Every structure is written in structure tokens, then in C-alpha cells.
Amino acid sequence: MIGPMRLSARAVLVVAVAASFLPAQQLLTSESLAALHRVGELALSPDGQHLLYTVRTPDLASNRSKATIYGLPTAAGGTAKAVGEGHSPVWLPSSQAYAFVTKDGITCQPLLDGPVMQIGLDGGIANFAWSPAGDRFSFTRSVAVDAPLAAAHPDLPKANARAYDDLMVRHWDTWHDGTYSHLFVAPFGSAAGEKITDLLAGERVHTPLPPFGGGEQIAWSPDGKELCYTARRVPNPESSTDSSLWVVPVGGGPSRNLTEGMPGYDQDPVYSPDGKWIAFGSMARAGFESDKLRLFLHERATGKNHELLPDFDASAHEVRWQKDGKRLFFTVETEGTTQVYSAALPEAGAAAKAVPVTKGRHALGGIQVAPDGRVVYALRTTMERPAEVVRIDTATGAITALTDHNGAVFAQLALPSVDAEWFPATDGKQIHAWIVKPPGFDPAKKYPFVLYCQGGPQSMVGQGFSFRWNFHLMASKGYIVAGVNRRGLPGFGQAWNDQISTDWGGQAMADLLAVTDAMQARPYVDKAHSAAVGASFGGYTVYWLMGNAGDRFAAMIAHCGVFNLESMYLATEELFFVNWDLGGPYWSSTETAERYRRFSPHRYVQNWKTPLLVIHGEKDFRVPYDQGLQAFTAAQLHGVPSRLLMFPDEGHWILQAQNGVLWQREFFGWLDRFCKGMGK
């Protein structure tokens, strides 16, 4: 047995002198945050020998970013190298060539030597995928279906107007312009003489579902004869989540509904390698966008659908088949983390079981399964660091880092500490929260405190690395942060997730205040210099706390928050959301009207006194910017120190690089102004 290491006095001196020449650890800043590389879009070759992925690199000066495609051999010791500029990489079935999307169309290039082919496609494309035989490819593109208003008034060429006869006139950040995202099939190689086919020609229907749906909502059958896609063919899409899975012949023709009678979201079809099954996600309850996403199997021979894991109290995302068709892998949100799980197809009469593959404080996503199922490749993210590519041993759960694109930056950074803690709730339950402390935290000092209020409202506070609400950056600025998984968030069972619906100002707010009180009682928290911040429902939370949290906070920041529930109802676009979460229109019943009155922050402005920064995007149609204007007006009229920060060319999120840095400067400028006393 080797005994403890002992250093001589001279050795200690040498170590000390060497350490004095090491660069001092730096802190993350708004500018260095904006400059970090963003790794994403994993694509594993069919033979499992190579990975493609993208790295987006922002350029603050030009206010743009460049996307580079990297190739990485999966064998031990493989080195990643740049192979092109573009996005959305995919492999041809042979594994000997790959393609990606550029501004001019599609670039197809061989893995080794050979000619590079350019496929020009006008009008822009998205969700590009090869057929199993490699003789065709599919893509989506916006198609004009509704005639523009100008066509009816050709004598008024300078008139500029839109006209609508039904709802959903705008969505998230875009006015409806009469175009729809359609699914196309185009020939490749020997079939190049054939025409490009619009499989939804003439239809007022989108695939994938806008604005967040992508290529995961479209799949080729293994025999290449049909495509399965997600679409919502309902009379009033603003009031319904009833999307279905549809199959259409590759040459065109009528689409057939595979999920008739299933009223919630049905999405993300994935054919089994042998073609017997289509795995997909399904929500049971109509109108509830945050219901549990159940893992279903469609049996193609019989047309029957059945739930694979009926007793599993969590949602299954990113479902992938093992090549032999005997096992599925998927990701699951659990207790503030996102893990990889697997489930084997059961023998007749047996029940399938969800088995965790990984554990740890991270979020795993973008999973790609090796042909033999022994390895899964994924993107791993934590609150300290953005995504990098990792390899997961499915037998042991061991995770090995494969890339380190931001390693040079993080080698110089002092990192915050991140701990999972549980706090008692007012109803006797336990509340999970991530507590993030500044680099070099000293429990003998006092630090200002930030309560982070999550949006959604059903969206877990997990191990993500946001380029806006960045806990690492907040901690590096000297703040202790609590990211609270209050009532109404996934990852803690469906009952916990459901409890917020029709109770916006109830137990969820009590959970946040319970954690706040517990944190403010700690000796290292500067109770007098605490803040509450949040966006969307988190912004609603801030406005609610402005009138209902007493004197707990010294500063507030609300981004794109809901302020007036009644005016919000009539100005938003996806009415199914407010119908479910608020119980319907405010005039629908006495009970509902009382709920709007009791939970609307604008009813409590007489209590406002905390300094408030209001941030909003003018192109936000989910929570229209008049909500922020109303809150700012209320604060000004009540003499509350307040500031309005408006972004004319942003929507619900701040996406442009320079806008993002400005956002951070204003955000921390407001916090620093009112949350003094760091280091007391």
C-alpha cells in the first residue's frame, strides 16, 4: 500500500512559485457569455462509425453567427474536424456520404474522396431527410396557399394591409401571411428526371407544427414507400391541441390518420427498423399542451395504438430505436435533470419497464443510438457549461466527453457551485431548488440573493445553460441564485405538474415564497438586498409578487410577463393554453371570473413599491407587449422606481447577439443599483 504523499519544504516552495505564474481565474461576463460556441445537431452515421454535429459561433460585431459542420470518428481517439459550413447535417444510407443545408440549397459530399454535389433549391428549405434507399429526399418549405389581399385590389399597388376571417391571425412572433409549411419529396441520383412533389398541395395545413416543431415530426418508412408526419387538421387551431400522425404515399395522394380519436398532441413518429411499429408521443387530454407525453406504439399491420409504459409517471422525449428493434431509448426530465432511459419491447403478456441508463447533475439531449445499442451519443449540458458531445455506455451509464469546444474559455474561469436542495412547502410537501453560489463563495460573508421565477408555466428548472437567464453569470456577478422547481413543473410526477392549472396565484407562489424565506434566513444571504426575476409566466410571477410578497425584495425584473389576465386572454393567440390554465374565458362562469380577479397581478398594484424593470419584445404575440406597457404605466403612476426596456425587433425571446448583451447589461445594471452590500 502506498502511503500518503509528503512534500519537502523545497518542493512546497517550488509548487508555490509555479502557482504564482498561473493566470488568475476570471469570471464569466456578458460579453464572454455571448461569444461562447453553441454545439448541437448530432447526426450518427447508419453504421455508427462517424458523428456529424454543428458548432454555431456568434460574431458580436456583425450581430450574426456562423454554423460549422464537424465530423468526428466514433472510434477511440477520433479527432473532430470541420467539414463544411451549414446546418442540419444528415447521412446518406450508405454511411459513405453526408449532406447539409446551406443558404443556396443542399451540399452533398463524400466521407472520403469524391465529387461534391450541390443541389439548388429556391425558396429555402428545412427539415431535410434522405429516403432509406437514398434515391429521394424530403424537406419542408413555406408555400403560399391563401391569396394575398392585394390580389383583390390590383389598382392599389401601394396599399399595405392584411385581412382575416378567423382567429390565429398571428403566432408567437409572426403575422399569418397566407403561407403554410408543406412536406415535399424530391428525386436524387438516377431519379433526377422526376418532379418535386408537394405532398400537401393546396391544403391549409402545416407540418411540422409551428413554431417549435422540426424534423422529429416527420419520418420515412423503412421501405421508402410512405412518410409519416405530424399535423393538426382541425377547424379552430387556436383552440385545439389535437394534432395527429398522418401517413402519405411518397408519390402523393390522400393522407391517412393513424391516431383518430386521440384528442391531445400526437407527435414525433419513429419507425422501427423492421417497419412493424411506429413509436410516437401522445398527450391524453385535449387542450393541455403540458400533459404527460406518453410513449405509444402504432402497430402497422393492425392499425392499433397502445401505450408502452402506462404506469410510468414521466414524459418520454426523443425516442430512438435500437437497430434490432428490440429496445427504445428516450430522455426523461427527473428532479431537475434530464437523463437517458431505455425500455425493451416486452414478450407477449408482459409489461414494459422504463429503466434509467444515466444519472448525474446534467441535461442530456439530442441522443443518437449506436446500431448495437451499447453506446448512445448525446449533448450534455450543465448550469456551468453549455452543451458538448458525450458518449454514454448503456450498460454502465458511464459518460465520456468527446468534445470541448469551449474548453479554452472555461480553463480560465472560476466556476460557481451548484447544489440541489429540498425545502418544506406550506402544505407539507418538499420543494426542489437549485442553489447556485458565486465562485469563491465564503459562508462568512453576505451575498445579495436572486429568486429566479420559472416560465412555462410547466417547464422544469433543469440543468440547462441559457444564454439569457444564465445562473453561472448571475453567480459570477456575486449573487446567490435559487432556481425553484415550484408547483406546476415537470420532473416531479404529473400531479405536481398539474397543480398549477387554474391556481396561478396559489400554491406555486407559496412555494416560491417558502424557498425565499428559508434562503433569507441563512446568515450568508443579504436579506435586505434580494431580487425576484423571471420571464413569461416568470414575469407574471414577478408582477404577482410585486403586490403580494410584502417587503421581501429590493428589486424586481419582469421579462415578457403577463400582467392583466383579462386583456391577455383576448390578445394572445393559442387560446387552448389560457382556456386550460385559467379555466376558459373570464366571462364563462362566476367561478372563472373570480379566478381571473383573484390571480391577476393588475388587481394588486395599490401594494406596489419595489423598484421594477419591465422588459418586452414588440413582436411578442404570445404575451403581447401591451402587458409590459400596462405594468410600467401602473408602476409609474404609483411612483414606483421603474424602467421600461423595449426591443422592437424581438419577440418572446431575445435572439440577436448585440440585443442579448444589451439585455444583460440592463439586467445587471438594475440588480446592482438596488441590490447593494455584496461582501458585507
C-alpha angles and dihedrals in degrees: 000000000000112000126223116295115255124198124207119231089254092051091051089052092050091050091048093050092047091050091053089064094052114106114262114255113258132211127240112258134193090255096047089047091055091050097054119118116251113216119200151120102076118198121181119202114245091248091051094236101113140033127208121197139160132241117199114202117194121220107205094191094056093035089230139097134226122222118213125189116223129196121210126184109224095216115105111281095021115156125215119232135178112258103174149332118265141067144255098051118199135176128235111236092255092063086224097099139028138193139206140185123260132176089267099048130274130345116203117190136169124251091235128009124340144089123312115229125210118204111195116208121177122219100034127275139223139183094034117189137166124234115245091255093047093233095109140025134204131216141160128240137171113260128192108238104154117064112245117247090244090066089068092051107043091159091065103062094160096049114112117197144123127216129198136188099187139030130275088069089155135016128204097312105346135078113226107257101182095267128119133195106248133188118242135188120205131186124246133191114345092009093057093117092067123094129251109259126213102211092195097041113172095001125131091222137110132221122211100031110257137272105004104023118106142166091314087076094062128060139175119228112242091247092052093234099114145016126223117211142172119244140152113228101177132129097241110029092175089066102038141067092189101131118159140196112252131187124207130182113255090240093052134260138125118339119233123216114231097183104046111163095022101115103191132066112311110184152139104051118202120184118219112243091250092049095238097114143033113206115205144159121252135184115208103207122073115234096014109114093184100049120131110287101228121204108240134181123211112206104215096200095057102021091232124142123208135173113247098200107027094162097047108113097207141064122265115220135180096018115200131180126228108236094251090055093234099108140034128208125203142157125254132194109227131168096335096317135087116227138181116249133180136205127193120217104254128235116254111295094010127111123241119235131208109231123193113235098182140029135184143089102302145085117245121197146145089056122194119188122217113233094255094045093235093113134038121193118210148157113258121204133178134179089258099048139029123240125304130173118264138180118227123202102217094203096055104016090234113157124210123191113233101178137033106182093157095039096111091056096045093047086069098043130096106224129219122236118249122199134175112227135176124220131192115254125215091253094053097261127118125253121210118218137171110229112201119192129193122265109273091020112194115197089204091066131069122241132191113252132226123198107204111210112205124225129217091067082233102040121116122237093234141160095291130139107223120194088212111029093038115170092191090058093045090052091046088056088059102264130130107223130202115199101191125202091208125177112304101044130116124239096062102070130291094269090059090048094049098048095085096059110108088000103078096144096036132072095352090061091044089054092053093048092047091057091043092053092047093050094045089054091062115101095232094054117090098222093189092058105051128133138194119214135174149137135234104346084004087058089050087052091053092051089047092050090048087069102028110034100074114213098331095116136056096191139019133198122190121185118193090337130172110246108163114035096196097051090040091057093058096041104046123086113219098063092180088073097056092036090059101036098040098032099250135302115344090244096051097093142349090252093053093046089053091049091054090048095047097045102037112107093212089070091067103048090115086074096051118122107130116106108259134201112197118198124184142160117229091218093056106119096165091064101013116223093246085077089065092043091053092050093047091048091050091051093048093048090051092050093246115154101252144158132198118214111188127184110201096194100040132083130197090326133042103238108161116092100232092041087054094055091046088050091054093048092051092043095054093036088061094045093047091049094059105021101068129158104071109171097017 
